[in-house]
Amino acid sequence: MIEFVGTVPVQIQPADKLLHKYQLTLREFRGAGVEHESATRSAFQTLLADLARRRKWQLIPEHPYKLAPGAFVKPDATLRDDFSINRGYWEATDTRDDLDTEIRAKTARGYPESNIIYDDAARAILAPAACPIQVAGTQAEALLARLLSLPAQRPDKDLA
């Protein structure tokens, strides 16, 4: 998955059966004319949850991310280690939305600014690197493996 400070890196290979299963699910959805966020989000959530289990981490859907006292946002998922430290976040957007616009809007609302993957089933971006990875097409598994293996640092809020 993503390499974090103080953890052993896990390299995801392009031939990983979980990546293949994710791509197959997306192709099945597209073949059925299904492109809305609720459907495509479930495919990426399953991928992240399965990858998290390899690290003995947990994917927690819609877990509140605290901002100011009494204020919070809810990323689509939080990845938490076995010490209850939040290690990363994920936020899906609709395939019809502009991913870059959605990232700016979510950041302005207070979503985490590091260790968060934004995806729209065609592209995924790991912030703050802001390097888009095409997750559809002939090189999808290789590119998605690269995204999920990128090094990152633990979010500052979780160091305390």
Secondary structure, 3 states (H helix, E strand, C coil): CCECCCCCCCCCCCCCHHHHHHHHHHHHHHHCCCCCHHHHHHHHHHHHHHHHHHCCCEEEECCCEECCCCCEECCCEEEECCCCCEEEEEEECCCCCCHHHHHHHHHHHCCCCCCEEEECCCEEEEECCCEEEECCCCCHHHHHHHHHHCECCCCHHHCC
